[in-house]
Amino acid sequence: MAQYLMAIDAGTGSVRAVIFDTKGNQICVSSREWEHKEDPRYPGSMDFDWVHNWGLAIQCIQDVICKINPAEIAGIATTSMREGIVLYDKDGKEIWACANVDARSNREVIELRRISESLEKEIYIPSGQTFALGALPRILWVKNHLPDIYDKIATVTMFNDWLIAKLTGLLTSEPSNGCTTGIFDLTQRTWLPEISEKCGLKTDIFPPVYESGTVVGTVSAACADITGLTEGTPVVTGGGDAQLGSIGVGVVEPNQGAIFGGSFWQFEFNTDEVKTDPNCRVRVNCHAVPGLWQYEAIAFFPGLVMRWYRDAFCQEEKAQAEKTGEDPYNIMNREAAKIPPGCYGMVSTFSDVMNFIQWKHAAPSFMNFSLNPEKFNKYTFYRSLMENAALVTKGNVDMVYEITGKRPTQVIFANGASKSPIWCQILSDVLGIPVKVPKVKEATALGAAITAGLGVGIYQNISETAKALVQWDAEYAPNPENNKIYSEIYENWRKVYKECLDLSNQKLTTPMWAAPGL
């Protein structure tokens, strides 16, 4: 009898169900876009509609299981965006939820900082998290604005845990996403209620923790009735999207690094020892691999910036692409490849090196270009955006090296940006190390499938399994001359960016993004 593994992925913009065989081949996938709507009463809010969105997840599950025999699914694992939280009452019913992009808790961050000037650092040292993305300000917001809801809170989980609850009826958690709440002890890989106590919040709302790859339950009769899944199918803990994406591209051992190039760029660097940054600049998370952790440094919006640039300035390429069926980015990439490294000295400021405890980005800008259309055309500006993302990533890699004394000898580059050969080469040239691109298009889902297979005994060792299942599409080697050019540019770029950030701090320009409370 054939055996399959299912991954259910609750992403920022969509939910998907993916079926893999035990060799890691993707058999079928179904996805539904979803929105996290703002409550007009609360600017910056992004509510999560658990009723409607579970309905979309059911549709995805039904789409894929009609292609196979659901009784042949050996195990199911879940993954999701990180930071989004769901609150439940004593009966396990959802009572409030927000997506990871929720930004309503600005005043609550200020309130927490008033408790103590050192509180945020005190929380960061054991948890690896600041107030910028964590759950503490959001739960405090519920306490301040929805006291009736707050009084009913009995449990908090992340979205991947929520999917497990819908499948099994059980409320559980796991380290790789649970740690992003900022209420977690990295070393012990479990909840740290003392952090909630310091913030004046409930200390008894945390579900049991199971490491990724653990069977925590089975598909319930009620879930089987509405989805078509087979009752009793094992359900396995998965994890956060970046951590399972790391498994899906084979980044499962100490000192390996990956860059996920989507709307945000995430640099993930594996470590087998817990050490947070005394200056609180970089995020530290539990990996989904037991016994491993990850330094995570984030570049803001490279993917979104590219989409903006394409839609604002490249209508001609979009029209040409519609006629030929070609991706407009491919047309833009060919022209950008004709521009020399360094873009004739032009500098762009669209994201900064991560500074987790004081996270603000300068106003986006292009600088140091002349009115020479032969040199400074739209493809020069386009290439400059690519170089900016790579320079930010170099800064993030260097910062992790400063903290750990270690850096990767190569990086795995995955997600949308890795489809661009020129961007891959720029990244390799800027970092001065090889860049490898995997074939898999659903790295996070594959990581979830691997943890499902591990949980049910199909796989015995996560490292060996990842090595066996990950296939490679391309490898890029750094050009020494280009690396020298970019090394000089990087030093100038850091100085220019600092001045631009000072302008934003003086309120002369508007930051591209600033963390709540700044």
C-alpha positions, 0 to 999 in steps of 0.5 A: 500500500502506498503511503503519503504524508500531508502538510497543512500550512497556514501562511500569512497570505494563504492556507494550503494542503500539500501531499508528498510521497515518502520520497519527498515528491510533491503529489498535489497541492491546494491553496486558498488565499485569505485576508486578515481584516483590520477592525476599523475601531483599532488602527493597525489591527489584523484580525484572524477569522478562525471560522472562515479560515478553517473553512478554507483549510477544509476546502484545501484538504478536500481538494488534495485527498480526492487525488489519493486514498486518504486512508493511505496518509501515514501522518499529518503535520502542521506549519504556519506563519509565526507570531500570530496567536489564538486565545481560547476559553476553558472549553477550548473554543476560540475567543480572539486571534490576530495574524502576525502582521497585527500592529495595534499594540503600540501603546501597550509596548510603551506601557510595558517599557514604563514598568522598567527601562530594562524589562525588554532586555530582561525578557530578551536574554532568556527568550531571544525575543523583544516586544517588536513581534512577540505576544506580550503586547498583544495579550496586554492589548486584549486585557486593556481593551477587551477585559471580558475576553481577557478574563475568559482566556484559558489557553494561548497557541500559535496557528500551527497549534490551532490547526492541530486543535481543529484536527484532533481537539487537543491544545498543544504547543511546540518550541519553534513557533511557541518561542516567538511569543517571547514567553519562552525559555530557549534553554529549556525549550518550554514556557517561562510564565515568570515573563508573563508575571513581570508584564502583569499578565496571566501565568496559567494559559500555556499548553503542554510543549512537544518537540517537532516530530511528536505524535500528539493525537489523531484525526477526530471523528468530528474532523473526519466527518467534515474533511474526509480525512480518515479518523485515527490518522496520526497528527504530528507536531510541525512548527514555524514556517522558517524553521520547517523551511530550513528542514525542507532545504536541508539546513538541519546541522550546526553552522549551516545557514539559509536565506528565505527570500520572500516578502521579507528576507530571513537569514537563519543560522543554526547553532547547538548552543544558546547564546543571545546577543548582549545588545539585543540586535538579533532574534534567537529561536528554537529550531524545529530540530531538537537540540538546535537553535537559530539566529534569525536576522530579517531584512524588511520587504525586498519582495514587496519592494520588487513588486512595487517597482514592477507595478509602478515603473515596468508596465512595458515589461508587464505588457510584453510578458502578457503577450509572450507568457514570460514572467516580467521579472525575467525581462527585467533581470536580463536588462539588469544583468547589463548594469555593472556591479555597484550600479555606477555608485548609486545607493538605495536604502530600503531596509537596514541591518536588523536591530531587534530592540530598536527596530526602525528603517529609514525612509526608502530612497535612491541616492547618488545617481546622475541625470545620465539616462544611459547609465541611470535607467530603470534597470539600474534602479532595479538592480540597486534594489537587488544589491540593497537586499544583498547588502542588508543580508551581508550586514546580518551575516556579519552581525551573527558572526560578531556574536558567535564567531561563526559564519556559514561557508555557503548559504541555501537560498530559497523562495521567490527571490531564488528564482532570479539567477542575477539575484542569486549571483549578486548575493553570492558576490556580496557575501563572498560564499557559494549560494545553493538553490534547491528545487523544492518550491514548497520547502516549508510544506516539505519540512512539515512532511518530513516531521510527519514522517519522522513522527510515524516512524517512516524516517529515523533521522532528520538530518539524513532524511533531509539530505536524502530528500532535498534536490538542488537546482543551481549553485552560484560561486562568488566572483572575486572582483565583484566581491571586492567592489561590493565590500567597498560599497558596503562600508559606504552604504552603512554610513549613508544608511545611518545618516538617512536613519538620523533624518527619520529619527528627526522626523524629517522623513517618514520611516519605511517601518518602525516597531511598535512603541518607537 
